[in-house]
Amino acid sequence: MEFLTHIEDVFQLVVQYGILLMECVGVTILLFTALKSIWGIITRDSHVRLTLAKGIALSLEFKLGGEVLRTVIVREWSELAILGAIIVLRGALTFLIHWEIKTEEASLK
């Protein structure tokens, strides 16, 4: 029985590090995209909105991946409900940003 507890602890640790990695990658992408977009505004790049939207969408995908990983280690229904709401909100944001990307790409053609 002690062996199974040890395996569960290791699994939980691996998942927590995976969540941290996904969150860090998402934040890094968002910060890089923001800086790139600020530079695009300064240089008057006409594609700055599209660049920013794509970066935000990619960042949200990583953040969403972290939330999905977090569902693996949830132990209570209340936590699962909160995570479900976060996943739905981030999914909706991703959908809206992808719609904006398509609209922006169509207007540039």
Backbone atoms as SQL, in Angstrom:
CREATE TABLE atoms (id INTEGER PRIMARY KEY, chain TEXT, resi INTEGER, resn TEXT, atom TEXT, x REAL, y REAL, z REAL);
INSERT INTO atoms VALUES
  (1, 'A', 1, 'MET', 'N', 0.819, -1.190, 0.000),
  (2, 'A', 1, 'MET', 'CA', 0.000, 0.000, 0.000),
  (3, 'A', 1, 'MET', 'C', 0.872, 1.267, 0.000),
  (4, 'A', 2, 'GLU', 'N', 1.992, 1.194, 0.699),
  (5, 'A', 2, 'GLU', 'CA', 2.897, 2.341, 0.752),
  (6, 'A', 2, 'GLU', 'C', 3.465, 2.644, -0.636),
  (7, 'A', 3, 'PHE', 'N', 3.690, 1.593, -1.430),
  (8, 'A', 3, 'PHE', 'CA', 4.200, 1.755, -2.783),
  (9, 'A', 3, 'PHE', 'C', 3.232, 2.563, -3.641),
  (10, 'A', 4, 'LEU', 'N', 1.926, 2.265, -3.545),
  (11, 'A', 4, 'LEU', 'CA', 0.921, 2.998, -4.310),
  (12, 'A', 4, 'LEU', 'C', 0.843, 4.456, -3.886),
  (13, 'A', 5, 'THR', 'N', 0.989, 4.709, -2.605),
  (14, 'A', 5, 'THR', 'CA', 0.983, 6.090, -2.117),
  (15, 'A', 5, 'THR', 'C', 2.174, 6.855, -2.686),
  (16, 'A', 6, 'HIS', 'N', 3.320, 6.188, -2.744),
  (17, 'A', 6, 'HIS', 'CA', 4.518, 6.811, -3.308),
  (18, 'A', 6, 'HIS', 'C', 4.324, 7.119, -4.790),
  (19, 'A', 7, 'ILE', 'N', 3.747, 6.183, -5.524),
  (20, 'A', 7, 'ILE', 'CA', 3.493, 6.395, -6.956),
  (21, 'A', 7, 'ILE', 'C', 2.513, 7.560, -7.147),
  (22, 'A', 8, 'GLU', 'N', 1.490, 7.626, -6.314),
  (23, 'A', 8, 'GLU', 'CA', 0.527, 8.724, -6.403),
  (24, 'A', 8, 'GLU', 'C', 1.207, 10.070, -6.126),
  (25, 'A', 9, 'ASP', 'N', 2.095, 10.107, -5.159),
  (26, 'A', 9, 'ASP', 'CA', 2.826, 11.340, -4.855),
  (27, 'A', 9, 'ASP', 'C', 3.705, 11.773, -6.024),
  (28, 'A', 10, 'VAL', 'N', 4.387, 10.801, -6.637),
  (29, 'A', 10, 'VAL', 'CA', 5.235, 11.102, -7.789),
  (30, 'A', 10, 'VAL', 'C', 4.380, 11.596, -8.954),
  (31, 'A', 11, 'PHE', 'N', 3.258, 10.946, -9.201),
  (32, 'A', 11, 'PHE', 'CA', 2.352, 11.347, -10.273),
  (33, 'A', 11, 'PHE', 'C', 1.851, 12.772, -10.055),
  (34, 'A', 12, 'GLN', 'N', 1.457, 13.073, -8.824),
  (35, 'A', 12, 'GLN', 'CA', 0.967, 14.410, -8.506),
  (36, 'A', 12, 'GLN', 'C', 2.064, 15.454, -8.719),
  (37, 'A', 13, 'LEU', 'N', 3.281, 15.129, -8.356),
  (38, 'A', 13, 'LEU', 'CA', 4.407, 16.043, -8.544),
  (39, 'A', 13, 'LEU', 'C', 4.671, 16.289, -10.031),
  (40, 'A', 14, 'VAL', 'N', 4.638, 15.221, -10.832),
  (41, 'A', 14, 'VAL', 'CA', 4.854, 15.354, -12.273),
  (42, 'A', 14, 'VAL', 'C', 3.768, 16.234, -12.894),
  (43, 'A', 15, 'VAL', 'N', 2.516, 16.020, -12.500),
  (44, 'A', 15, 'VAL', 'CA', 1.415, 16.820, -13.028),
  (45, 'A', 15, 'VAL', 'C', 1.573, 18.278, -12.610),
  (46, 'A', 16, 'GLN', 'N', 1.952, 18.540, -11.364),
  (47, 'A', 16, 'GLN', 'CA', 2.129, 19.917, -10.907),
  (48, 'A', 16, 'GLN', 'C', 3.240, 20.627, -11.668),
  (49, 'A', 17, 'TYR', 'N', 4.342, 19.914, -11.940),
  (50, 'A', 17, 'TYR', 'CA', 5.404, 20.516, -12.746),
  (51, 'A', 17, 'TYR', 'C', 4.947, 20.734, -14.191),
  (52, 'A', 18, 'GLY', 'N', 4.141, 19.821, -14.710),
  (53, 'A', 18, 'GLY', 'CA', 3.587, 20.003, -16.052),
  (54, 'A', 18, 'GLY', 'C', 2.694, 21.229, -16.123),
  (55, 'A', 19, 'ILE', 'N', 1.863, 21.431, -15.101),
  (56, 'A', 19, 'ILE', 'CA', 1.003, 22.611, -15.034),
  (57, 'A', 19, 'ILE', 'C', 1.859, 23.874, -14.994),
  (58, 'A', 20, 'LEU', 'N', 2.871, 23.864, -14.153),
  (59, 'A', 20, 'LEU', 'CA', 3.755, 25.022, -14.038),
  (60, 'A', 20, 'LEU', 'C', 4.445, 25.328, -15.364),
  (61, 'A', 21, 'LEU', 'N', 4.896, 24.286, -16.059),
  (62, 'A', 21, 'LEU', 'CA', 5.542, 24.470, -17.358),
  (63, 'A', 21, 'LEU', 'C', 4.582, 25.080, -18.368),
  (64, 'A', 22, 'MET', 'N', 3.367, 24.533, -18.450),
  (65, 'A', 22, 'MET', 'CA', 2.377, 25.049, -19.396),
  (66, 'A', 22, 'MET', 'C', 2.034, 26.514, -19.097),
  (67, 'A', 23, 'GLU', 'N', 1.853, 26.837, -17.814),
  (68, 'A', 23, 'GLU', 'CA', 1.532, 28.207, -17.422),
  (69, 'A', 23, 'GLU', 'C', 2.681, 29.151, -17.769),
  (70, 'A', 24, 'CYS', 'N', 3.913, 28.728, -17.489),
  (71, 'A', 24, 'CYS', 'CA', 5.073, 29.579, -17.782),
  (72, 'A', 24, 'CYS', 'C', 5.235, 29.818, -19.283),
  (73, 'A', 25, 'VAL', 'N', 5.038, 28.781, -20.068),
  (74, 'A', 25, 'VAL', 'CA', 5.136, 28.934, -21.524),
  (75, 'A', 25, 'VAL', 'C', 4.056, 29.905, -22.017),
  (76, 'A', 26, 'GLY', 'N', 2.833, 29.774, -21.495),
  (77, 'A', 26, 'GLY', 'CA', 1.761, 30.680, -21.888),
  (78, 'A', 26, 'GLY', 'C', 2.065, 32.129, -21.552),
  (79, 'A', 27, 'VAL', 'N', 2.571, 32.366, -20.357),
  (80, 'A', 27, 'VAL', 'CA', 2.913, 33.733, -19.948),
  (81, 'A', 27, 'VAL', 'C', 4.071, 34.271, -20.784),
  (82, 'A', 28, 'THR', 'N', 5.074, 33.438, -21.042),
  (83, 'A', 28, 'THR', 'CA', 6.219, 33.862, -21.850),
  (84, 'A', 28, 'THR', 'C', 5.779, 34.251, -23.256),
  (85, 'A', 29, 'ILE', 'N', 4.930, 33.449, -23.854),
  (86, 'A', 29, 'ILE', 'CA', 4.424, 33.756, -25.200),
  (87, 'A', 29, 'ILE', 'C', 3.655, 35.069, -25.179),
  (88, 'A', 30, 'LEU', 'N', 2.825, 35.263, -24.174),
  (89, 'A', 30, 'LEU', 'CA', 2.035, 36.490, -24.086),
  (90, 'A', 30, 'LEU', 'C', 2.932, 37.717, -23.928),
  (91, 'A', 31, 'LEU', 'N', 3.935, 37.634, -23.072),
  (92, 'A', 31, 'LEU', 'CA', 4.847, 38.771, -22.882),
  (93, 'A', 31, 'LEU', 'C', 5.646, 39.058, -24.152),
  (94, 'A', 32, 'PHE', 'N', 6.151, 38.016, -24.807),
  (95, 'A', 32, 'PHE', 'CA', 6.902, 38.194, -26.050),
  (96, 'A', 32, 'PHE', 'C', 6.024, 38.834, -27.125),
  (97, 'A', 33, 'THR', 'N', 4.785, 38.356, -27.222),
  (98, 'A', 33, 'THR', 'CA', 3.860, 38.899, -28.214),
  (99, 'A', 33, 'THR', 'C', 3.531, 40.360, -27.921),
  (100, 'A', 34, 'ALA', 'N', 3.365, 40.687, -26.648),
  (101, 'A', 34, 'ALA', 'CA', 3.079, 42.082, -26.281),
  (102, 'A', 34, 'ALA', 'C', 4.241, 42.985, -26.677),
  (103, 'A', 35, 'LEU', 'N', 5.463, 42.568, -26.375),
  (104, 'A', 35, 'LEU', 'CA', 6.627, 43.373, -26.754),
  (105, 'A', 35, 'LEU', 'C', 6.747, 43.508, -28.270),
  (106, 'A', 36, 'LYS', 'N', 6.513, 42.417, -28.970),
  (107, 'A', 36, 'LYS', 'CA', 6.568, 42.435, -30.435),
  (108, 'A', 36, 'LYS', 'C', 5.491, 43.366, -31.009),
  (109, 'A', 37, 'SER', 'N', 4.323, 43.366, -30.384),
  (110, 'A', 37, 'SER', 'CA', 3.237, 44.224, -30.849),
  (111, 'A', 37, 'SER', 'C', 3.519, 45.697, -30.553),
  (112, 'A', 38, 'ILE', 'N', 4.121, 45.961, -29.397),
  (113, 'A', 38, 'ILE', 'CA', 4.503, 47.350, -29.086),
  (114, 'A', 38, 'ILE', 'C', 5.514, 47.842, -30.112),
  (115, 'A', 39, 'TRP', 'N', 6.464, 46.988, -30.455),
  (116, 'A', 39, 'TRP', 'CA', 7.431, 47.356, -31.484),
  (117, 'A', 39, 'TRP', 'C', 6.724, 47.553, -32.832),
  (118, 'A', 40, 'GLY', 'N', 5.743, 46.732, -33.120),
  (119, 'A', 40, 'GLY', 'CA', 4.979, 46.877, -34.358),
  (120, 'A', 40, 'GLY', 'C', 4.212, 48.191, -34.410),
  (121, 'A', 41, 'ILE', 'N', 3.708, 48.641, -33.267),
  (122, 'A', 41, 'ILE', 'CA', 3.018, 49.932, -33.220),
  (123, 'A', 41, 'ILE', 'C', 4.011, 51.060, -33.477),
  (124, 'A', 42, 'ILE', 'N', 5.183, 50.954, -32.860),
  (125, 'A', 42, 'ILE', 'CA', 6.203, 51.997, -33.039),
  (126, 'A', 42, 'ILE', 'C', 6.648, 52.080, -34.497),
  (127, 'A', 43, 'THR', 'N', 6.821, 50.927, -35.142),
  (128, 'A', 43, 'THR', 'CA', 7.269, 50.907, -36.540),
  (129, 'A', 43, 'THR', 'C', 6.112, 50.972, -37.528),
  (130, 'A', 44, 'ARG', 'N', 4.900, 51.127, -36.999),
  (131, 'A', 44, 'ARG', 'CA', 3.675, 51.251, -37.824),
  (132, 'A', 44, 'ARG', 'C', 3.455, 50.048, -38.741),
  (133, 'A', 45, 'ASP', 'N', 3.615, 48.868, -38.176),
  (134, 'A', 45, 'ASP', 'CA', 3.359, 47.623, -38.902),
  (135, 'A', 45, 'ASP', 'C', 1.851, 47.460, -39.064),
  (136, 'A', 46, 'SER', 'N', 1.406, 47.207, -40.272),
  (137, 'A', 46, 'SER', 'CA', -0.041, 47.090, -40.522),
  (138, 'A', 46, 'SER', 'C', -0.618, 45.763, -40.021),
  (139, 'A', 47, 'HIS', 'N', 0.228, 44.808, -39.695),
  (140, 'A', 47, 'HIS', 'CA', -0.231, 43.494, -39.249),
  (141, 'A', 47, 'HIS', 'C', -0.149, 43.319, -37.733),
  (142, 'A', 48, 'VAL', 'N', -0.022, 44.413, -36.997),
  (143, 'A', 48, 'VAL', 'CA', 0.193, 44.309, -35.562),
  (144, 'A', 48, 'VAL', 'C', -1.009, 43.684, -34.849),
  (145, 'A', 49, 'ARG', 'N', -2.216, 43.987, -35.281),
  (146, 'A', 49, 'ARG', 'CA', -3.409, 43.392, -34.654),
  (147, 'A', 49, 'ARG', 'C', -3.440, 41.885, -34.851),
  (148, 'A', 50, 'LEU', 'N', -3.101, 41.458, -36.046),
  (149, 'A', 50, 'LEU', 'CA', -3.086, 40.029, -36.358),
  (150, 'A', 50, 'LEU', 'C', -2.002, 39.310, -35.545),
  (151, 'A', 51, 'THR', 'N', -0.847, 39.907, -35.450),
  (152, 'A', 51, 'THR', 'CA', 0.251, 39.332, -34.660),
  (153, 'A', 51, 'THR', 'C', -0.153, 39.201, -33.198),
  (154, 'A', 52, 'LEU', 'N', -0.750, 40.246, -32.655),
  (155, 'A', 52, 'LEU', 'CA', -1.171, 40.226, -31.263),
  (156, 'A', 52, 'LEU', 'C', -2.255, 39.173, -31.027),
  (157, 'A', 53, 'ALA', 'N', -3.223, 39.099, -31.917),
  (158, 'A', 53, 'ALA', 'CA', -4.314, 38.127, -31.765),
  (159, 'A', 53, 'ALA', 'C', -3.783, 36.690, -31.818),
  (160, 'A', 54, 'LYS', 'N', -2.864, 36.433, -32.734),
  (161, 'A', 54, 'LYS', 'CA', -2.296, 35.081, -32.836),
  (162, 'A', 54, 'LYS', 'C', -1.487, 34.723, -31.589),
  (163, 'A', 55, 'GLY', 'N', -0.740, 35.672, -31.069),
  (164, 'A', 55, 'GLY', 'CA', 0.036, 35.420, -29.859),
  (165, 'A', 55, 'GLY', 'C', -0.853, 35.165, -28.656),
  (166, 'A', 56, 'ILE', 'N', -1.915, 35.950, -28.524),
  (167, 'A', 56, 'ILE', 'CA', -2.850, 35.748, -27.413),
  (168, 'A', 56, 'ILE', 'C', -3.522, 34.389, -27.528),
  (169, 'A', 57, 'ALA', 'N', -3.909, 34.019, -28.742),
  (170, 'A', 57, 'ALA', 'CA', -4.560, 32.718, -28.945),
  (171, 'A', 57, 'ALA', 'C', -3.618, 31.569, -28.562),
  (172, 'A', 58, 'LEU', 'N', -2.362, 31.664, -28.976),
  (173, 'A', 58, 'LEU', 'CA', -1.402, 30.609, -28.640),
  (174, 'A', 58, 'LEU', 'C', -1.158, 30.560, -27.135),
  (175, 'A', 59, 'SER', 'N', -1.055, 31.713, -26.521),
  (176, 'A', 59, 'SER', 'CA', -0.868, 31.778, -25.072),
  (177, 'A', 59, 'SER', 'C', -2.048, 31.148, -24.344),
  (178, 'A', 60, 'LEU', 'N', -3.253, 31.457, -24.792),
  (179, 'A', 60, 'LEU', 'CA', -4.442, 30.872, -24.173),
  (180, 'A', 60, 'LEU', 'C', -4.485, 29.359, -24.329),
  (181, 'A', 61, 'GLU', 'N', -3.989, 28.854, -25.442),
  (182, 'A', 61, 'GLU', 'CA', -3.960, 27.406, -25.647),
  (183, 'A', 61, 'GLU', 'C', -3.075, 26.735, -24.597),
  (184, 'A', 62, 'PHE', 'N', -1.920, 27.325, -24.320),
  (185, 'A', 62, 'PHE', 'CA', -1.045, 26.755, -23.293),
  (186, 'A', 62, 'PHE', 'C', -1.672, 26.864, -21.908),
  (187, 'A', 63, 'LYS', 'N', -2.298, 28.013, -21.620),
  (188, 'A', 63, 'LYS', 'CA', -2.953, 28.187, -20.326),
  (189, 'A', 63, 'LYS', 'C', -4.103, 27.193, -20.182),
  (190, 'A', 64, 'LEU', 'N', -4.831, 26.953, -21.261),
  (191, 'A', 64, 'LEU', 'CA', -5.918, 25.985, -21.252),
  (192, 'A', 64, 'LEU', 'C', -5.376, 24.572, -21.025),
  (193, 'A', 65, 'GLY', 'N', -4.239, 24.270, -21.627),
  (194, 'A', 65, 'GLY', 'CA', -3.602, 22.974, -21.400),
  (195, 'A', 65, 'GLY', 'C', -3.232, 22.773, -19.935),
  (196, 'A', 66, 'GLY', 'N', -2.767, 23.840, -19.297),
  (197, 'A', 66, 'GLY', 'CA', -2.461, 23.772, -17.872),
  (198, 'A', 66, 'GLY', 'C', -3.698, 23.502, -17.034),
  (199, 'A', 67, 'GLU', 'N', -4.804, 24.117, -17.408),
  (200, 'A', 67, 'GLU', 'CA', -6.057, 23.893, -16.670),
  (201, 'A', 67, 'GLU', 'C', -6.558, 22.466, -16.851),
  (202, 'A', 68, 'VAL', 'N', -6.412, 21.935, -18.047),
  (203, 'A', 68, 'VAL', 'CA', -6.829, 20.550, -18.287),
  (204, 'A', 68, 'VAL', 'C', -5.970, 19.599, -17.449),
  (205, 'A', 69, 'LEU', 'N', -4.669, 19.860, -17.391),
  (206, 'A', 69, 'LEU', 'CA', -3.805, 19.043, -16.527),
  (207, 'A', 69, 'LEU', 'C', -4.221, 19.155, -15.065),
  (208, 'A', 70, 'ARG', 'N', -4.640, 20.332, -14.661),
  (209, 'A', 70, 'ARG', 'CA', -5.037, 20.557, -13.273),
  (210, 'A', 70, 'ARG', 'C', -6.244, 19.698, -12.891),
  (211, 'A', 71, 'THR', 'N', -7.091, 19.371, -13.876),
  (212, 'A', 71, 'THR', 'CA', -8.270, 18.546, -13.569),
  (213, 'A', 71, 'THR', 'C', -7.878, 17.139, -13.124),
  (214, 'A', 72, 'VAL', 'N', -6.665, 16.705, -13.473),
  (215, 'A', 72, 'VAL', 'CA', -6.207, 15.365, -13.107),
  (216, 'A', 72, 'VAL', 'C', -6.020, 15.232, -11.594),
  (217, 'A', 73, 'ILE', 'N', -5.615, 16.303, -10.936),
  (218, 'A', 73, 'ILE', 'CA', -5.291, 16.216, -9.512),
  (219, 'A', 73, 'ILE', 'C', -6.355, 16.829, -8.607),
  (220, 'A', 74, 'VAL', 'N', -7.487, 17.227, -9.181),
  (221, 'A', 74, 'VAL', 'CA', -8.569, 17.804, -8.376),
  (222, 'A', 74, 'VAL', 'C', -9.206, 16.719, -7.518),
  (223, 'A', 75, 'ARG', 'N', -9.503, 17.054, -6.292),
  (224, 'A', 75, 'ARG', 'CA', -10.052, 16.059, -5.368),
  (225, 'A', 75, 'ARG', 'C', -11.481, 16.370, -4.926),
  (226, 'A', 76, 'GLU', 'N', -11.958, 17.594, -5.145),
  (227, 'A', 76, 'GLU', 'CA', -13.301, 17.966, -4.686),
  (228, 'A', 76, 'GLU', 'C', -14.128, 18.493, -5.846),
  (229, 'A', 77, 'TRP', 'N', -15.444, 18.317, -5.733),
  (230, 'A', 77, 'TRP', 'CA', -16.354, 18.766, -6.779),
  (231, 'A', 77, 'TRP', 'C', -16.345, 20.279, -6.944),
  (232, 'A', 78, 'SER', 'N', -16.194, 21.007, -5.844),
  (233, 'A', 78, 'SER', 'CA', -16.189, 22.469, -5.938),
  (234, 'A', 78, 'SER', 'C', -14.983, 22.958, -6.751),
  (235, 'A', 79, 'GLU', 'N', -13.828, 22.326, -6.552),
  (236, 'A', 79, 'GLU', 'CA', -12.643, 22.672, -7.336),
  (237, 'A', 79, 'GLU', 'C', -12.857, 22.349, -8.813),
  (238, 'A', 80, 'LEU', 'N', -13.495, 21.211, -9.072),
  (239, 'A', 80, 'LEU', 'CA', -13.766, 20.811, -10.451),
  (240, 'A', 80, 'LEU', 'C', -14.722, 21.788, -11.123),
  (241, 'A', 81, 'ALA', 'N', -15.704, 22.280, -10.392),
  (242, 'A', 81, 'ALA', 'CA', -16.642, 23.252, -10.953),
  (243, 'A', 81, 'ALA', 'C', -15.933, 24.550, -11.305),
  (244, 'A', 82, 'ILE', 'N', -15.035, 24.997, -10.439),
  (245, 'A', 82, 'ILE', 'CA', -14.273, 26.217, -10.722),
  (246, 'A', 82, 'ILE', 'C', -13.380, 26.022, -11.940),
  (247, 'A', 83, 'LEU', 'N', -12.690, 24.882, -11.998),
  (248, 'A', 83, 'LEU', 'CA', -11.837, 24.591, -13.150),
  (249, 'A', 83, 'LEU', 'C', -12.654, 24.491, -14.435),
  (250, 'A', 84, 'GLY', 'N', -13.831, 23.891, -14.336),
  (251, 'A', 84, 'GLY', 'CA', -14.708, 23.799, -15.507),
  (252, 'A', 84, 'GLY', 'C', -15.107, 25.172, -16.014),
  (253, 'A', 85, 'ALA', 'N', -15.431, 26.067, -15.099),
  (254, 'A', 85, 'ALA', 'CA', -15.799, 27.437, -15.490),
  (255, 'A', 85, 'ALA', 'C', -14.618, 28.148, -16.140),
  (256, 'A', 86, 'ILE', 'N', -13.425, 27.960, -15.595),
  (257, 'A', 86, 'ILE', 'CA', -12.229, 28.584, -16.176),
  (258, 'A', 86, 'ILE', 'C', -11.971, 28.039, -17.574),
  (259, 'A', 87, 'ILE', 'N', -12.111, 26.730, -17.730),
  (260, 'A', 87, 'ILE', 'CA', -11.894, 26.113, -19.043),
  (261, 'A', 87, 'ILE', 'C', -12.908, 26.632, -20.058),
  (262, 'A', 88, 'VAL', 'N', -14.166, 26.754, -19.648),
  (263, 'A', 88, 'VAL', 'CA', -15.197, 27.265, -20.560),
  (264, 'A', 88, 'VAL', 'C', -14.893, 28.709, -20.953),
  (265, 'A', 89, 'LEU', 'N', -14.519, 29.538, -19.990),
  (266, 'A', 89, 'LEU', 'CA', -14.206, 30.940, -20.293),
  (267, 'A', 89, 'LEU', 'C', -12.997, 31.067, -21.216),
  (268, 'A', 90, 'ARG', 'N', -11.956, 30.308, -20.930),
  (269, 'A', 90, 'ARG', 'CA', -10.768, 30.376, -21.787),
  (270, 'A', 90, 'ARG', 'C', -11.062, 29.811, -23.175),
  (271, 'A', 91, 'GLY', 'N', -11.885, 28.781, -23.235),
  (272, 'A', 91, 'GLY', 'CA', -12.284, 28.245, -24.535),
  (273, 'A', 91, 'GLY', 'C', -13.067, 29.259, -25.339),
  (274, 'A', 92, 'ALA', 'N', -13.975, 29.979, -24.674),
  (275, 'A', 92, 'ALA', 'CA', -14.755, 31.019, -25.356),
  (276, 'A', 92, 'ALA', 'C', -13.844, 32.137, -25.843),
  (277, 'A', 93, 'LEU', 'N', -12.894, 32.540, -25.012),
  (278, 'A', 93, 'LEU', 'CA', -11.945, 33.578, -25.428),
  (279, 'A', 93, 'LEU', 'C', -11.133, 33.124, -26.632),
  (280, 'A', 94, 'THR', 'N', -10.683, 31.889, -26.601),
  (281, 'A', 94, 'THR', 'CA', -9.914, 31.349, -27.729),
  (282, 'A', 94, 'THR', 'C', -10.757, 31.350, -28.998),
  (283, 'A', 95, 'PHE', 'N', -12.017, 30.941, -28.873),
  (284, 'A', 95, 'PHE', 'CA', -12.918, 30.944, -30.033),
  (285, 'A', 95, 'PHE', 'C', -13.080, 32.356, -30.588),
  (286, 'A', 96, 'LEU', 'N', -13.308, 33.326, -29.720),
  (287, 'A', 96, 'LEU', 'CA', -13.486, 34.709, -30.174),
  (288, 'A', 96, 'LEU', 'C', -12.216, 35.259, -30.819),
  (289, 'A', 97, 'ILE', 'N', -11.071, 34.929, -30.261),
  (290, 'A', 97, 'ILE', 'CA', -9.824, 35.419, -30.841),
  (291, 'A', 97, 'ILE', 'C', -9.570, 34.779, -32.200),
  (292, 'A', 98, 'HIS', 'N', -9.872, 33.488, -32.342),
  (293, 'A', 98, 'HIS', 'CA', -9.721, 32.844, -33.652),
  (294, 'A', 98, 'HIS', 'C', -10.673, 33.458, -34.679),
  (295, 'A', 99, 'TRP', 'N', -11.864, 33.824, -34.242),
  (296, 'A', 99, 'TRP', 'CA', -12.803, 34.503, -35.139),
  (297, 'A', 99, 'TRP', 'C', -12.234, 35.858, -35.561),
  (298, 'A', 100, 'GLU', 'N', -11.644, 36.582, -34.621),
  (299, 'A', 100, 'GLU', 'CA', -11.044, 37.873, -34.942),
  (300, 'A', 100, 'GLU', 'C', -9.861, 37.710, -35.891),
  (301, 'A', 101, 'ILE', 'N', -9.077, 36.648, -35.697),
  (302, 'A', 101, 'ILE', 'CA', -7.943, 36.388, -36.592),
  (303, 'A', 101, 'ILE', 'C', -8.442, 36.157, -38.017),
  (304, 'A', 102, 'LYS', 'N', -9.483, 35.339, -38.172),
  (305, 'A', 102, 'LYS', 'CA', -10.029, 35.093, -39.510),
  (306, 'A', 102, 'LYS', 'C', -10.555, 36.371, -40.135),
  (307, 'A', 103, 'THR', 'N', -11.223, 37.188, -39.341),
  (308, 'A', 103, 'THR', 'CA', -11.761, 38.448, -39.839),
  (309, 'A', 103, 'THR', 'C', -10.633, 39.392, -40.269),
  (310, 'A', 104, 'GLU', 'N', -9.590, 39.467, -39.450),
  (311, 'A', 104, 'GLU', 'CA', -8.448, 40.337, -39.762),
  (312, 'A', 104, 'GLU', 'C', -7.712, 39.847, -40.992),
  (313, 'A', 105, 'GLU', 'N', -7.524, 38.535, -41.120),
  (314, 'A', 105, 'GLU', 'CA', -6.847, 37.993, -42.299),
  (315, 'A', 105, 'GLU', 'C', -7.662, 38.249, -43.555),
  (316, 'A', 106, 'ALA', 'N', -8.992, 38.143, -43.451),
  (317, 'A', 106, 'ALA', 'CA', -9.840, 38.412, -44.623),
  (318, 'A', 106, 'ALA', 'C', -9.773, 39.875, -45.034),
  (319, 'A', 107, 'SER', 'N', -9.675, 40.763, -44.059),
  (320, 'A', 107, 'SER', 'CA', -9.629, 42.192, -44.395),
  (321, 'A', 107, 'SER', 'C', -8.286, 42.598, -44.993),
  (322, 'A', 108, 'LEU', 'N', -7.236, 41.823, -44.720),
  (323, 'A', 108, 'LEU', 'CA', -5.920, 42.139, -45.270),
  (324, 'A', 108, 'LEU', 'C', -5.748, 41.644, -46.701),
  (325, 'A', 109, 'LYS', 'N', -6.626, 40.758, -47.125),
  (326, 'A', 109, 'LYS', 'CA', -6.501, 40.204, -48.500),
  (327, 'A', 109, 'LYS', 'C', -7.042, 41.152, -49.520);
